[in-house]
């Protein structure tokens, strides 16, 4: 299981940092030489990073939808 400090650090990452860390994590998992225990830790970290990326993408999508909805509303003018 991941340490609370590491989970908190992941929760504070922006999308670019989380995605870069996820890519590095995948490279390490694909490489040779990791013990089973270390592989499991990397897998758990990867899952947490993937969740963070998904959360941030969902937030961005919501913002885009909100902006798109606002742009289709008629502009109010004073008469």
C-alpha positions in Angstrom: 0.0 0.0 0.0 1.2 3.5 -0.8 2.2 5.8 2.0 -0.1 8.7 2.9 2.6 11.2 2.0 2.9 9.7 -1.5 -0.8 9.6 -2.0 -1.1 13.3 -0.9 1.7 14.3 -3.3 -0.1 12.6 -6.2 -3.4 14.4 -5.2 -1.5 17.7 -5.4 -0.1 17.1 -8.9 -1.3 18.9 -11.9 -2.2 16.9 -15.0 1.2 17.3 -16.7 3.1 16.1 -13.7 0.8 13.2 -13.0 0.9 12.1 -16.6 4.7 12.3 -16.8 5.0 10.4 -13.5 2.6 7.8 -14.9 4.7 7.4 -18.1 7.8 6.9 -16.0 6.1 4.4 -13.8 5.0 2.4 -16.8 8.6 2.4 -18.2 9.9 1.1 -14.8 7.3 -1.6 -14.7 8.1 -2.7 -18.3 11.8 -2.9 -17.4 13.5 -5.9 -15.8 14.9 -6.2 -12.4 12.0 -5.2 -10.1 11.2 -7.6 -7.4 7.6 -8.7 -7.0 7.1 -6.4 -4.0 8.5 -3.4 -5.9 6.4 -4.3 -9.0 3.2 -4.3 -6.8 4.2 -0.9 -5.3 4.7 0.5 -8.8 1.4 -0.9 -10.0 -0.4 0.7 -7.0 1.3 4.0 -7.7 0.4 3.8 -11.3 -3.2 3.2 -10.4 -3.2 6.3 -8.2 -1.6 8.4 -10.9 -4.1 7.2 -13.5 -7.0 8.1 -11.2 -5.5 11.6 -10.7 -5.2 12.1 -14.4 -8.8 10.9 -14.9 -10.0 13.3 -12.2 -8.3 16.2 -13.8 -9.5 15.3 -17.3 -13.1 15.1 -15.9 -12.7 18.6 -14.3 -11.4 20.0 -17.6 -14.2 18.4 -19.5 -16.8 20.0 -17.2 -15.2 23.4 -17.6 -15.3 23.0 -21.4 -18.9 22.0 -21.3 -19.7 24.9 -19.0 -17.9 27.4 -21.3 -19.6 25.9 -24.4 -23.0 26.2 -22.8 -22.3 29.8 -21.8 -21.2 30.7 -25.4 -24.5 29.5 -26.8 -26.6 31.6 -24.6 -27.8 34.9 -26.1 -25.9 38.0 -25.0 -28.0 40.3 -22.9 -28.0 43.8 -24.0 -29.4 46.9 -22.3 -32.2 48.6 -24.2 
